[in-house]
Amino acid sequence: MPHDFKPSQLHLCNTILFLFLSGQKHSEIDRRLNEVYKKGAPARCTIYKWLTKFASGDYSIEDGDRPGRSMELDLEVLQGQVEADPYQTTRELAVALGECGLKSIGKVRKLGRWVPHALKQYDMDCCADMALSLLTLKRRIRSDVFIKLYSEELFILYLTKPRASIFVSSYPCYVL
């Protein structure tokens, strides 16, 4: 009987550990996982990686530490800093906080200002009103201008004075 069960990584690791402790070889484990999970089965190299880990005596199924710097940034402090002055550059934020993780709090850079990536209902209503008014005035404006304006998937309404983006050098040069 076909099933639509999609195994998680934790489930697959537990299964591989069970089969390893049962004394089965790599090829037998691979064959049995493909037989049971079909498209949801892990790749051979994944099975080999886990079996190598288990053979060395490490039976933990959690992922180990990854190389690189770990994120030790307080997102609430970053959120407060961005909301206090949304015109700060990422370099200014990095100097103030040590590093920058704006995407993790849902901010994107648009025209020199940090704005929320997900629009509120009011902003979407304003975009719909603007689209309706442009449709009623389509005789006065060219249709290709309207298409260029509304071909983007994300609408942002700026109620502040427009501000151009700032061009900076690609290498950091901080003046304290």
Backbone as CSV, one residue per row, in Angstrom:
resi,resn,N_x,N_y,N_z,CA_x,CA_y,CA_z,C_x,C_y,C_z
1,MET,0.849,-1.183,0.000,0.000,0.000,0.000,0.890,1.240,0.000
2,PRO,0.746,2.144,-0.970,1.599,3.327,-1.018,1.255,4.285,0.126
3,HIS,2.258,4.955,0.594,2.070,5.919,1.675,2.703,7.242,1.265
4,ASP,2.288,8.325,1.917,2.844,9.636,1.615,3.598,10.187,2.821
5,PHE,4.208,9.297,3.595,5.001,9.682,4.756,6.330,10.256,4.292
6,LYS,6.658,11.451,4.762,7.928,12.079,4.430,8.779,12.090,5.701
7,PRO,9.822,11.274,5.755,10.612,11.175,6.982,11.442,12.429,7.234
8,SER,11.547,12.784,8.501,12.403,13.907,8.878,13.839,13.405,9.010
9,GLN,14.764,14.341,9.140,16.167,13.962,9.281,16.372,13.192,10.585
10,LEU,15.680,13.598,11.635,15.787,12.904,12.914,15.316,11.452,12.792
11,HIS,14.214,11.260,12.089,13.689,9.903,11.886,14.681,9.047,11.092
12,LEU,15.241,9.614,10.031,16.195,8.863,9.208,17.457,8.512,9.995
13,CYS,17.937,9.450,10.815,19.138,9.174,11.615,18.877,8.064,12.620
14,ASN,17.702,8.094,13.245,17.348,7.016,14.180,17.273,5.667,13.468
15,THR,16.707,5.666,12.273,16.596,4.422,11.505,17.972,3.896,11.113
16,ILE,18.848,4.789,10.655,20.205,4.383,10.271,20.955,3.853,11.492
17,LEU,20.791,4.513,12.640,21.443,4.042,13.863,20.928,2.657,14.256
18,PHE,19.619,2.454,14.163,19.045,1.147,14.492,19.607,0.057,13.578
19,LEU,19.634,0.337,12.274,20.142,-0.661,11.326,21.636,-0.901,11.522
20,PHE,22.386,0.163,11.874,23.821,0.015,12.142,24.053,-0.870,13.365
21,LEU,23.286,-0.617,14.430,23.435,-1.418,15.649,22.938,-2.851,15.452
22,SER,22.107,-3.069,14.434,21.657,-4.428,14.109,22.734,-5.220,13.385
23,GLY,23.824,-4.545,13.003,24.942,-5.231,12.361,24.855,-5.291,10.851
24,GLN,24.038,-4.452,10.235,23.903,-4.498,8.778,24.978,-3.648,8.111
25,LYS,25.334,-4.030,6.903,26.355,-3.337,6.125,25.758,-2.103,5.445
26,HIS,26.668,-1.270,4.923,26.270,-0.022,4.264,25.321,-0.279,3.098
27,SER,25.656,-1.225,2.241,24.827,-1.492,1.059,23.448,-2.027,1.451
28,GLU,23.393,-2.837,2.497,22.108,-3.379,2.952,21.229,-2.271,3.547
29,ILE,21.849,-1.359,4.302,21.097,-0.231,4.878,20.553,0.645,3.759
30,ASP,21.394,0.919,2.760,20.963,1.738,1.622,19.803,1.071,0.884
31,ARG,19.907,-0.226,0.645,18.849,-0.948,-0.070,17.536,-0.924,0.714
32,ARG,17.602,-1.156,2.017,16.383,-1.198,2.826,15.720,0.178,2.927
33,LEU,16.528,1.241,3.072,15.949,2.588,3.145,15.290,2.970,1.823
34,ASN,15.925,2.627,0.702,15.327,2.910,-0.607,14.065,2.091,-0.830
35,GLU,14.053,0.890,-0.307,12.886,0.021,-0.447,11.686,0.575,0.332
36,VAL,11.941,1.124,1.505,10.856,1.615,2.360,10.445,3.042,1.991
37,TYR,11.430,3.948,1.858,11.112,5.372,1.697,11.078,5.836,0.247
38,LYS,11.561,5.059,-0.665,11.590,5.367,-2.097,12.173,6.758,-2.350
39,LYS,11.365,7.757,-2.713,11.888,9.092,-3.024,12.346,9.851,-1.781
40,GLY,11.855,9.466,-0.620,12.238,10.141,0.617,13.488,9.579,1.257
41,ALA,14.108,8.588,0.613,15.306,7.958,1.178,16.504,8.896,1.070
42,PRO,17.406,8.834,2.041,18.598,9.686,1.967,19.568,9.177,0.905
43,ALA,20.457,10.044,0.483,21.469,9.682,-0.513,22.505,8.752,0.118
44,ARG,23.236,8.041,-0.736,24.263,7.116,-0.241,25.322,7.835,0.581
45,CYS,25.717,9.024,0.122,26.762,9.753,0.845,26.274,10.177,2.232
46,THR,24.990,10.479,2.370,24.435,10.823,3.679,24.469,9.615,4.603
47,ILE,24.081,8.469,4.082,24.120,7.237,4.877,25.560,6.930,5.287
48,TYR,26.492,7.085,4.349,27.902,6.821,4.640,28.414,7.771,5.723
49,LYS,28.022,9.043,5.652,28.454,10.032,6.648,27.982,9.628,8.043
50,TRP,26.717,9.243,8.155,26.181,8.853,9.458,26.813,7.552,9.947
51,LEU,27.020,6.589,9.064,27.639,5.326,9.470,29.081,5.532,9.928
52,THR,29.808,6.428,9.273,31.171,6.746,9.696,31.161,7.355,11.093
53,LYS,30.201,8.232,11.338,30.072,8.859,12.657,29.752,7.808,13.720
54,PHE,28.816,6.907,13.411,28.442,5.874,14.375,29.590,4.883,14.597
55,ALA,30.345,4.564,13.549,31.457,3.620,13.666,32.579,4.175,14.540
56,SER,32.702,5.510,14.592,33.743,6.114,15.431,33.346,6.149,16.904
57,GLY,32.122,5.715,17.211,31.680,5.669,18.602,30.784,6.821,19.004
58,ASP,30.517,7.747,18.088,29.646,8.889,18.376,28.224,8.521,17.957
59,TYR,27.374,8.238,18.926,26.008,7.812,18.635,24.991,8.938,18.767
60,SER,25.442,10.173,18.923,24.487,11.286,19.011,23.926,11.568,17.622
61,ILE,22.650,11.869,17.569,22.018,12.099,16.268,21.788,13.576,16.001
62,GLU,22.236,14.441,16.915,22.137,15.877,16.669,23.262,16.304,15.740
63,ASP,23.013,17.363,14.995,24.054,17.910,14.136,25.127,18.552,15.002
64,GLY,26.359,18.409,14.587,27.467,19.011,15.316,27.588,20.491,14.997
65,ASP,28.531,21.141,15.674,28.772,22.551,15.401,29.302,22.707,13.987
66,ARG,28.883,23.766,13.349,29.330,24.032,11.987,30.450,25.058,12.017
67,PRO,31.304,25.041,11.006,32.382,26.023,10.995,31.831,27.420,10.739
68,GLY,32.598,28.398,11.162,32.178,29.779,10.979,31.789,30.405,12.299
69,ARG,31.540,31.681,12.228,31.193,32.426,13.427,29.749,32.189,13.795
70,SER,29.482,31.931,15.060,28.100,31.762,15.492,27.464,33.133,15.702
71,MET,26.158,33.179,15.533,25.444,34.447,15.673,25.155,34.696,17.144
72,GLU,25.716,35.765,17.674,25.513,36.126,19.066,24.890,37.514,19.145
73,LEU,24.001,37.816,18.234,23.412,39.139,18.138,22.058,39.144,18.823
74,ASP,21.814,40.159,19.640,20.519,40.301,20.289,19.575,40.975,19.295
75,LEU,18.585,40.231,18.828,17.697,40.742,17.783,16.817,41.880,18.276
76,GLU,16.493,41.914,19.560,15.672,43.010,20.087,16.445,44.322,20.057
77,VAL,17.742,44.275,20.360,18.572,45.482,20.291,18.665,45.959,18.845
78,LEU,18.856,45.029,17.915,18.912,45.387,16.496,17.598,45.992,16.028
79,GLN,16.476,45.392,16.436,15.153,45.911,16.064,14.983,47.344,16.570
80,GLY,15.351,47.594,17.819,15.240,48.940,18.385,16.126,49.936,17.665
81,GLN,17.344,49.513,17.311,18.282,50.388,16.607,17.740,50.771,15.231
82,VAL,17.167,49.814,14.510,16.637,50.083,13.168,15.396,50.955,13.245
83,GLU,14.515,50.695,14.210,13.304,51.505,14.329,13.616,52.915,14.800
84,ALA,14.695,53.102,15.561,15.076,54.443,16.000,15.550,55.290,14.821
85,ASP,16.335,54.696,13.919,16.817,55.420,12.739,16.859,54.463,11.555
86,PRO,15.772,54.415,10.746,15.746,53.467,9.623,16.660,53.849,8.466
87,TYR,17.298,55.022,8.515,18.171,55.458,7.429,19.628,55.049,7.645
88,GLN,19.921,54.301,8.693,21.288,53.853,8.940,21.715,52.844,7.879
89,THR,22.982,52.859,7.563,23.507,51.866,6.631,23.880,50.609,7.406
90,THR,24.120,49.534,6.682,24.507,48.293,7.357,25.867,48.436,8.024
91,ARG,26.713,49.239,7.457,28.033,49.446,8.075,27.903,50.186,9.397
92,GLU,27.034,51.196,9.439,26.819,51.906,10.703,26.238,50.972,11.756
93,LEU,25.290,50.123,11.337,24.714,49.161,12.278,25.753,48.134,12.721
94,ALA,26.607,47.710,11.805,27.638,46.734,12.154,28.637,47.320,13.143
95,VAL,28.984,48.599,12.973,29.897,49.244,13.914,29.233,49.381,15.278
96,ALA,27.948,49.752,15.287,27.242,49.952,16.554,26.996,48.641,17.292
97,LEU,26.696,47.572,16.564,26.303,46.314,17.204,27.347,45.215,17.115
98,GLY,28.358,45.415,16.316,29.359,44.372,16.156,29.145,43.545,14.902
99,GLU,27.909,43.314,14.516,27.567,42.607,13.281,26.130,42.954,12.926
100,CYS,25.671,42.467,11.787,24.337,42.848,11.330,23.560,41.614,10.895
101,GLY,22.311,41.491,11.342,21.447,40.382,10.957,20.059,40.878,10.637
102,LEU,19.960,41.842,9.725,18.680,42.492,9.448,17.670,41.556,8.813
103,LYS,18.125,40.600,8.018,17.164,39.692,7.390,16.481,38.811,8.421
104,SER,17.151,38.550,9.529,16.545,37.701,10.553,15.415,38.403,11.285
105,ILE,15.356,39.747,11.228,14.223,40.453,11.837,13.239,40.928,10.777
106,GLY,13.414,40.514,9.531,12.441,40.794,8.478,12.554,42.165,7.851
107,LYS,13.747,42.743,7.798,13.935,44.057,7.188,14.715,43.912,5.894
108,VAL,14.344,44.721,4.902,15.074,44.780,3.640,15.360,46.240,3.332
109,ARG,16.405,46.492,2.545,16.809,47.855,2.225,16.122,48.283,0.938
110,LYS,15.365,49.376,0.995,14.695,49.930,-0.175,14.904,51.439,-0.193
111,LEU,15.563,51.928,-1.239,15.770,53.361,-1.447,16.358,54.055,-0.225
112,GLY,17.360,53.447,0.372,18.065,54.089,1.469,17.360,54.014,2.801
113,ARG,16.337,53.176,2.937,15.596,53.099,4.194,15.261,51.642,4.485
114,TRP,15.350,51.235,5.760,14.977,49.877,6.151,13.482,49.828,6.347
115,VAL,12.816,48.939,5.630,11.360,48.817,5.727,10.999,47.366,6.013
116,PRO,9.826,47.136,6.628,9.403,45.754,6.864,9.177,45.030,5.545
117,HIS,9.583,43.779,5.476,9.415,43.009,4.244,7.965,42.592,4.046
118,ALA,7.255,42.304,5.105,5.841,41.934,5.008,4.997,43.190,5.217
119,LEU,4.138,43.504,4.260,3.316,44.707,4.351,2.112,44.481,5.248
120,LYS,1.687,45.560,5.897,0.483,45.502,6.721,-0.737,45.653,5.817
121,GLN,-1.910,45.362,6.363,-3.148,45.428,5.585,-3.395,46.850,5.081
122,TYR,-3.077,47.857,5.892,-3.265,49.247,5.483,-2.427,49.564,4.244
123,ASP,-1.159,49.108,4.234,-0.287,49.364,3.088,-0.802,48.678,1.825
124,MET,-1.312,47.449,1.977,-1.858,46.746,0.810,-3.124,47.434,0.299
125,ASP,-3.952,47.981,1.223,-5.141,48.723,0.809,-4.760,49.993,0.056
126,CYS,-3.703,50.681,0.519,-3.233,51.882,-0.183,-2.751,51.537,-1.587
127,CYS,-2.065,50.409,-1.721,-1.605,49.987,-3.050,-2.783,49.665,-3.961
128,ALA,-3.808,49.029,-3.414,-4.992,48.709,-4.212,-5.713,49.984,-4.631
129,ASP,-5.822,50.963,-3.722,-6.445,52.242,-4.073,-5.658,52.954,-5.166
130,MET,-4.334,52.925,-5.056,-3.492,53.574,-6.065,-3.654,52.879,-7.417
131,ALA,-3.717,51.559,-7.417,-3.899,50.823,-8.667,-5.245,51.147,-9.296
132,LEU,-6.285,51.260,-8.471,-7.610,51.589,-8.979,-7.641,52.989,-9.567
133,SER,-7.001,53.944,-8.876,-6.987,55.308,-9.408,-6.171,55.388,-10.695
134,LEU,-5.090,54.624,-10.795,-4.316,54.621,-12.036,-5.083,53.961,-13.173
135,LEU,-5.874,52.950,-12.852,-6.685,52.315,-13.888,-7.758,53.257,-14.413
136,THR,-8.322,54.075,-13.531,-9.344,55.021,-13.990,-8.733,56.147,-14.798
137,LEU,-7.455,56.434,-14.577,-6.780,57.504,-15.315,-5.923,56.965,-16.455
138,LYS,-6.166,55.720,-16.866,-5.268,55.112,-17.845,-5.293,55.815,-19.192
139,ARG,-6.330,56.591,-19.464,-6.343,57.330,-20.733,-5.307,58.446,-20.716
140,ARG,-5.020,58.969,-19.527,-4.087,60.090,-19.422,-2.630,59.643,-19.338
141,ILE,-2.394,58.435,-18.850,-1.012,57.955,-18.759,-0.818,56.786,-19.709
142,ARG,0.410,56.549,-20.063,0.710,55.435,-20.949,0.571,54.128,-20.193
143,SER,0.093,53.099,-20.856,-0.132,51.813,-20.190,1.178,51.146,-19.791
144,ASP,2.275,51.395,-20.539,3.536,50.752,-20.177,4.100,51.298,-18.869
145,VAL,3.779,52.565,-18.546,4.194,53.115,-17.255,3.479,52.374,-16.142
146,PHE,2.191,52.113,-16.318,1.419,51.385,-15.311,1.970,49.977,-15.131
147,ILE,2.330,49.324,-16.227,2.865,47.964,-16.144,4.201,47.966,-15.407
148,LYS,5.052,48.962,-15.673,6.331,49.032,-14.973,6.121,49.281,-13.484
149,LEU,5.125,50.096,-13.145,4.875,50.403,-11.737,4.382,49.192,-10.969
150,TYR,3.542,48.372,-11.573,2.887,47.297,-10.846,3.349,45.905,-11.247
151,SER,4.490,45.803,-11.921,5.002,44.476,-12.232,5.786,43.886,-11.069
152,GLU,6.173,44.718,-10.101,6.883,44.224,-8.920,5.932,43.444,-8.040
153,GLU,6.459,42.451,-7.316,5.606,41.641,-6.452,5.381,42.291,-5.101
154,LEU,6.186,43.287,-4.744,6.094,43.900,-3.432,5.878,45.395,-3.603
155,PHE,4.792,45.928,-3.059,4.496,47.346,-3.149,4.901,48.011,-1.847
156,ILE,5.542,49.171,-1.944,5.921,49.917,-0.753,5.458,51.350,-0.945
157,LEU,4.712,51.849,0.012,4.212,53.211,-0.033,5.076,54.053,0.886
158,TYR,5.764,55.060,0.338,6.598,55.949,1.123,5.828,57.231,1.385
159,LEU,5.649,57.551,2.644,4.989,58.793,3.010,6.006,59.836,3.431
160,THR,7.279,59.538,3.291,8.332,60.470,3.651,8.983,61.007,2.390
161,LYS,9.851,61.966,2.575,10.565,62.542,1.446,11.470,61.486,0.821
162,PRO,11.461,61.339,-0.525,12.312,60.324,-1.157,13.789,60.591,-0.876
163,ARG,14.540,59.529,-0.761,15.955,59.643,-0.463,16.715,58.670,-1.352
164,ALA,17.774,59.137,-1.945,18.555,58.300,-2.857,19.458,57.363,-2.068
165,SER,19.812,56.272,-2.679,20.742,55.332,-2.056,22.132,55.938,-2.019
166,ILE,22.931,55.455,-1.095,24.281,55.963,-0.927,25.247,54.948,-1.510
167,PHE,26.218,55.415,-2.279,27.247,54.544,-2.820,28.475,54.646,-1.929
168,VAL,28.969,53.502,-1.473,30.148,53.465,-0.618,31.147,52.495,-1.219
169,SER,32.386,52.595,-0.761,33.410,51.696,-1.284,33.142,50.275,-0.815
170,SER,33.663,49.308,-1.547,33.374,47.910,-1.246,34.181,47.396,-0.057
171,TYR,35.257,48.071,0.324,36.042,47.626,1.472,35.715,48.521,2.667
172,PRO,35.716,47.961,3.881,35.345,48.751,5.054,36.403,49.789,5.389
173,CYS,35.965,50.977,5.677,36.849,52.070,6.054,36.123,52.847,7.142
174,TYR,36.365,52.495,8.397,35.637,53.097,9.503,36.458,54.219,10.120
175,VAL,35.790,55.328,10.370,36.424,56.462,11.027,35.783,56.599,12.391
176,LEU,36.575,56.517,13.428,36.035,56.621,14.791,36.323,57.967,15.380
